[in-house]
Amino acid sequence: MNTGRLAVDLAGLKLANPTMLASGILGYSAETLNSIAENGAGAVVTKSVGLKPRRGYPNPTVVQVDCGLINAMGLPNPGITEFAAEIRKTKAAINVPLIVSVYGYSEDEYAAVAKKAVEAGADAIELNVSCPHVKDTGSEIGQNPRVLDAVVKAVKAATDRQVFVKLSPNVTDITEIAGVAAKAGADALTVINTVRAMAIDAETAMPILSNERGGLSGSAMKPIAVRCVYDVYEHVKVPIVGCGGVADWRDAVEFLLAGASAVQIGTALALEGPEVFRAVTRGIDKYLRRKGFKSVNDVVGLSHRN
Ligand code: SIN
């Protein structure tokens, strides 16, 4: 569905509708990314890729809880050299923007991976500075303003594509971190990655995930994520992409009203299937018509008007 009413522009990256595949779900093969695009996503974000291949943690890496999923996969990925071929293949197949999520252990690594991803065809980069449980990367970068500043600046210097920075909720003040990322040159902010969490099996009396601690996604996240978007919107001027617990159009509209220009969907896709993108888009469209808005952009941040 590509009506003008639903089109969004994220710092120059144009989407036909404001739904995006969140990083981490089905994000490594051209076939699955293409199938998400065909199911109506306005853009897709790959699972995070690093400089070198990484095996990730042993199973179990995901546990379903009442209110979502807790995962600790440990950033498994084939490394950017091998993944570059998949980026080329995906780019040739899909007709929506392809955003490659990257992680690293230093600013030079983030920049090198981003550069290779763009050379292979990425339309934009999302920096994973928020994975809550892998040592020396992810949130260890995103929780440290000095290091985050260096990473964003290095990646911006290495590529001319839009750089999204995916923020962690596991910080004292997300607006401070958002400000650092924006000042360093982030074109957009993805708000938020998972909340640190764990689950324990009553029978075995042991943590369920092999890594013990993981990140919570899904419906329990939504009120936290909406509050983070609302706070960040009041502090920075760059576009925000809301992420956390979007399962239907009403969730998406809530994020838009809080200040997000687009939303990412991950856990709902895993739990309900790829039809979620079209259902959310259709629901936003109906809402806009019912309320008399000409464009989805007219509702972004509307809840701040008092
Ligand atoms: C993982 O691969 O374990 C999750 C990555 C993330 O939460 O950013």
Residues whose N, C-alpha, C, O or C-beta is under 5 A from the ligand:
A	BS01	SIN	A72 M73 G74 L75 P76 N128 S130 C131 P132 G215
